[in-house]
Amino acid sequence: MKRALACSLLALVGRAAGAGSVTYEIEPAERSVTIQVGRAGLLKFAGHTHEVVAPAFGGQVVVDDELLARSSVTVEFESAALRVTGKGEPPDDVPKVQENMVGPKVLDVARYPKVAFRSRSVEGRRVSAGVYEIVVSGDLSLHGATRAVVLPLRIETNGDTLTATGRTTLRQTDFGMKPLSVGGVVNVKNELGVELNVVARKKPSS
């Protein structure tokens, strides 16, 4: 009798702790990470800004409506999946830029095949029903290095669908990558602008 009562109490506590928590799984076909790679140097006007996208990645977003600090974000994708879109630059340059990006001078995808983000803390507020403005602090693993990053996000939930949008800036040198240089006068900027746009669906209850 005592054992049954204890089990019942534990079950009630477990349900209460997660009562406001909803898990959303990122839809592989409805997401994008866009990276803007700018130019610097004496002849920066002669170069082109490169647009890079991650066409496929997975992960999940957990939203706890009762206590946002219990929320979390995880994202992971293959570094070799990153693609130069060619937007705003000569078509003949795209294969060269792609080769340099995934090669040993930059991402070195053969040695470092994964890019992953794991949140450590979430802060923010609910703006209105189903709409949140949050700041996610976590660890980004890239090019064999793991660094702390901060990602401001706007989260919107509507029925079983969640959308997350946000922007942040990363520095290549923080992850052991050296910005490429052409003749010492046209350089790739150290800072990379990253824009996140994710759609996720509510995970079915088990």
PyMOL commands that set and color helices and strands:
alter all, ss='L'
color gray80, all
select helices_A, chain A and resi 2-17+44-46+68-70+79-81+91-102+172-175
alter helices_A, ss='H'
color red, helices_A
select strands_A, chain A and resi 21-40+50-54+58-64+72-78+83-84+114-128+131-142+145-158+161-171+181-182+186-202
alter strands_A, ss='S'
color yellow, strands_A
deselect
rebuild
show_as cartoon
